[in-house]
Amino acid sequence: MMLQLQCLSSQTLNPKLCPFHSLSNSKGNGFGSISVTESTSIKKKKLYVKCRQSEYYEQKSFSASPSNSSYAPTDVAVGTLPTRVYVGHSIYKGKAALTVEPRGPEFVSLDSGAVKLSREGFVMLQFAPAAGVRQYDWSRKQVFSLSVTEIGSLVALGARESCEFFHDPFKGKSEEGKVRKVLKVEPLPDGSGHFFNLSVQNKLINLDESIYIPVTRAEYTVLVSAFNV
């Protein structure tokens, strides 16, 4: 009762002294009624909403990174590497098709638990001659594997530059020199791209074949992106 009188008397002098009370005139008397309960209720609502919002974000954060061991990422065993997927690219033209397939490096496990590089990564180029309109004879395909250094040469190749690679699959063996593969990459006359020309001489099966395909600058850029994996 004293609180009501004090606040009412303050309201008469200066209404700002009771900023959180709502005053309303009753029909039966000239005094205002203070709804302290209502303002307290509003405060509780705000605190309650605030609390629920905090719990929501905490729960969301917990769900994103659960501490339960059943959801924890599986530890990679010593000597193994996570699987990585390499995406290739194919180019189809009127006289030939070219497929580029990146291959990742290979590793072997040592007794110490470490891993050792057993084979470097490479990019396999497959050339197939055309057998008709939008048809290619993949049974006659010729393959050329680019080493890491050769990939670097192609990546750094300028629009007006050319390069040439020579491979002998039987180098260091008794049949050395019987199979000869030469890949030439030369600029197109108008500077809009490069010619990829693969020549294969195989004396073992009496084969002498050359497959070439023009590659535009945009297509070459896509090939380089495949080289960079």
C-alpha positions as CSV (number, residue, x, y, z in Angstrom):
1,M,0.0,0.0,0.0
2,M,2.9,2.3,0.8
3,L,4.4,1.5,-2.6
4,Q,1.1,2.5,-4.3
5,L,0.9,5.8,-2.5
6,Q,4.5,6.7,-3.1
7,C,4.3,5.9,-6.8
8,L,1.0,7.7,-7.2
9,S,2.2,10.7,-5.5
10,S,5.4,10.6,-7.6
11,Q,3.3,10.2,-10.7
12,T,1.4,13.4,-9.9
13,L,4.6,15.3,-9.6
14,N,6.7,13.6,-12.2
15,P,5.5,10.6,-14.3
16,K,9.0,9.6,-15.2
17,L,9.7,8.3,-11.7
18,C,7.8,5.1,-12.4
19,P,8.9,4.2,-15.9
20,F,8.2,0.5,-15.6
21,H,4.7,0.7,-14.1
22,S,1.6,1.0,-16.2
23,L,-1.0,3.4,-14.7
24,S,-4.7,3.2,-15.6
25,N,-7.6,5.1,-14.1
26,S,-10.4,3.0,-12.5
27,K,-14.0,3.8,-13.1
28,G,-14.9,3.8,-9.4
29,N,-12.1,6.0,-8.0
30,G,-9.7,8.7,-9.0
31,F,-6.7,6.8,-8.2
32,G,-4.5,4.9,-10.7
33,S,-4.0,1.2,-10.4
34,I,-0.4,-0.1,-10.7
35,S,0.0,-3.4,-12.6
36,V,3.3,-4.5,-11.1
37,T,2.4,-8.1,-11.9
38,E,2.1,-7.4,-15.6
39,S,5.5,-5.7,-15.8
40,T,7.1,-8.6,-13.9
41,S,5.4,-11.0,-16.2
42,I,6.9,-9.2,-19.2
43,K,10.3,-9.4,-17.7
44,K,10.0,-13.1,-17.2
45,K,8.9,-13.5,-20.8
46,K,12.0,-11.7,-22.0
47,L,14.3,-13.8,-19.9
48,Y,12.5,-16.9,-20.9
49,V,12.8,-16.2,-24.6
50,K,16.4,-15.2,-24.2
51,C,17.1,-18.4,-22.5
52,R,15.5,-20.5,-25.2
53,Q,17.4,-18.7,-27.9
54,S,20.7,-19.4,-26.1
55,E,19.8,-23.1,-25.7
56,Y,18.9,-23.3,-29.4
57,Y,22.3,-22.1,-30.5
58,E,24.2,-24.2,-28.1
59,Q,22.3,-27.3,-29.2
60,K,22.9,-26.4,-32.8
61,S,26.6,-26.0,-32.1
62,F,26.7,-29.3,-30.3
63,S,25.0,-31.1,-33.2
64,A,27.5,-29.8,-35.6
65,S,30.4,-31.2,-33.7
66,P,29.1,-34.0,-31.4
67,S,31.4,-35.2,-28.7
68,N,30.1,-38.7,-28.9
69,S,32.9,-41.0,-30.0
70,S,30.5,-42.8,-32.3
71,Y,30.3,-39.6,-34.4
72,A,34.0,-38.8,-34.2
73,P,35.9,-39.1,-37.5
74,T,37.7,-42.4,-38.0
75,D,41.4,-42.1,-37.4
76,V,43.5,-42.8,-40.5
77,A,45.7,-45.8,-40.0
78,V,49.4,-45.3,-40.0
79,G,50.8,-45.8,-43.4
80,T,47.6,-45.1,-45.3
81,L,46.3,-41.9,-46.9
82,P,42.7,-40.7,-47.3
83,T,41.1,-41.6,-50.7
84,R,41.2,-38.8,-53.2
85,V,39.2,-38.7,-56.4
86,Y,40.8,-37.4,-59.6
87,V,38.5,-36.0,-62.3
88,G,39.5,-36.2,-66.0
89,H,38.3,-34.4,-69.1
90,S,37.5,-35.4,-72.7
91,I,37.6,-33.4,-75.9
92,Y,35.8,-34.5,-79.0
93,K,36.6,-33.2,-82.5
94,G,35.8,-34.3,-86.0
95,K,38.9,-36.5,-86.6
96,A,39.8,-37.6,-83.1
97,A,39.0,-37.6,-79.4
98,L,41.3,-36.9,-76.5
99,T,40.8,-38.0,-72.9
100,V,42.9,-36.7,-70.0
101,E,43.0,-38.8,-66.8
102,P,45.1,-37.8,-63.8
103,R,46.5,-40.6,-61.7
104,G,47.6,-40.1,-58.2
105,P,51.0,-41.1,-56.7
106,E,51.4,-44.5,-55.0
107,F,52.9,-45.1,-51.6
108,V,54.2,-48.1,-49.6
109,S,54.2,-48.6,-45.9
110,L,57.5,-49.0,-44.0
111,D,58.1,-51.0,-40.9
112,S,58.6,-47.8,-38.9
113,G,55.0,-46.8,-39.7
114,A,56.0,-44.1,-42.2
115,V,55.1,-44.1,-45.9
116,K,57.4,-43.9,-48.9
117,L,56.6,-42.7,-52.4
118,S,56.8,-45.7,-54.7
119,R,55.5,-44.1,-57.9
120,E,54.9,-40.5,-58.8
121,G,51.6,-39.2,-60.1
122,F,51.1,-38.8,-63.8
123,V,48.5,-37.8,-66.4
124,M,47.4,-40.3,-69.0
125,L,46.4,-39.0,-72.5
126,Q,44.3,-41.3,-74.6
127,F,43.9,-40.5,-78.3
128,A,41.2,-42.3,-80.3
129,P,40.7,-41.8,-84.1
130,A,37.2,-41.0,-85.4
131,A,35.2,-43.8,-86.9
132,G,32.3,-41.7,-88.1
133,V,30.2,-38.7,-87.2
134,R,30.5,-38.4,-83.4
135,Q,31.9,-41.9,-83.2
136,Y,35.4,-42.9,-82.1
137,D,37.3,-46.2,-82.3
138,W,38.6,-46.7,-78.8
139,S,40.0,-50.1,-79.8
140,R,42.6,-48.2,-81.8
141,K,43.4,-45.7,-79.1
142,Q,47.0,-44.7,-78.4
143,V,48.2,-43.8,-74.9
144,F,50.8,-41.4,-73.7
145,S,51.6,-40.9,-70.0
146,L,52.9,-37.5,-69.0
147,S,55.4,-37.4,-66.1
148,V,55.5,-34.7,-63.5
149,T,58.1,-32.7,-65.3
150,E,56.3,-33.0,-68.7
151,I,53.1,-31.8,-67.0
152,G,55.0,-28.7,-65.8
153,S,56.2,-28.0,-69.3
154,L,52.6,-28.0,-70.6
155,V,51.3,-25.9,-67.7
156,A,54.0,-23.3,-68.5
157,L,53.5,-23.4,-72.3
158,G,52.7,-20.0,-73.8
159,A,50.2,-19.4,-76.6
160,R,52.9,-19.2,-79.3
161,E,55.2,-21.9,-77.8
162,S,55.5,-25.5,-78.6
163,C,57.0,-28.6,-77.0
164,E,57.8,-32.2,-77.8
165,F,58.1,-35.4,-75.7
166,F,59.6,-38.7,-76.7
167,H,58.8,-42.0,-74.9
168,D,60.2,-45.5,-75.3
169,P,58.1,-47.9,-73.3
170,F,60.8,-50.6,-73.5
171,K,63.7,-48.3,-72.6
172,G,66.4,-50.3,-70.7
173,K,64.9,-53.6,-71.9
174,S,65.8,-56.0,-74.7
175,E,63.1,-54.5,-76.9
176,E,64.3,-51.0,-76.6
177,G,63.8,-48.9,-79.7
178,K,61.1,-51.1,-81.2
179,V,58.2,-48.8,-79.9
180,R,58.5,-45.1,-80.3
181,K,56.0,-42.5,-79.2
182,V,56.3,-38.8,-79.9
183,L,53.9,-36.2,-78.6
184,K,54.1,-32.7,-80.2
185,V,52.1,-29.7,-78.9
186,E,52.2,-26.8,-81.3
187,P,50.3,-23.5,-81.5
188,L,47.5,-23.2,-84.0
189,P,48.2,-20.8,-86.9
190,D,45.7,-18.2,-85.6
191,G,46.9,-18.5,-82.0
192,S,43.6,-19.7,-80.8
193,G,44.9,-22.9,-79.2
194,H,47.3,-25.8,-79.8
195,F,47.6,-29.0,-81.9
196,F,48.1,-32.2,-79.9
197,N,49.8,-34.7,-82.3
198,L,50.7,-38.2,-81.1
199,S,52.8,-40.3,-83.5
200,V,53.3,-44.0,-82.7
201,Q,55.8,-46.4,-84.4
202,N,55.5,-49.9,-83.2
203,K,57.8,-52.4,-85.1
204,L,56.5,-55.3,-83.0
205,I,53.1,-55.1,-84.8
206,N,54.2,-53.1,-87.8
207,L,52.2,-50.0,-86.8
208,D,52.8,-46.4,-87.9
209,E,50.0,-44.1,-86.8
210,S,49.5,-40.4,-86.1
211,I,46.5,-39.0,-84.3
212,Y,46.1,-35.2,-84.0
213,I,43.4,-33.0,-82.5
214,P,43.1,-29.2,-82.2
215,V,42.6,-27.9,-78.7
216,T,41.2,-24.4,-78.2
217,R,42.6,-22.0,-75.6
218,A,39.6,-22.6,-73.4
219,E,39.9,-26.3,-73.6
220,Y,43.6,-26.1,-72.9
221,T,42.8,-24.1,-69.8
222,V,40.6,-26.9,-68.6
223,L,43.3,-29.4,-69.3
224,V,45.8,-27.4,-67.3
225,S,43.3,-27.4,-64.4
226,A,43.2,-31.2,-64.6
227,F,47.1,-31.2,-64.5
228,N,47.1,-29.1,-61.3
229,V,45.3,-31.7,-59.2
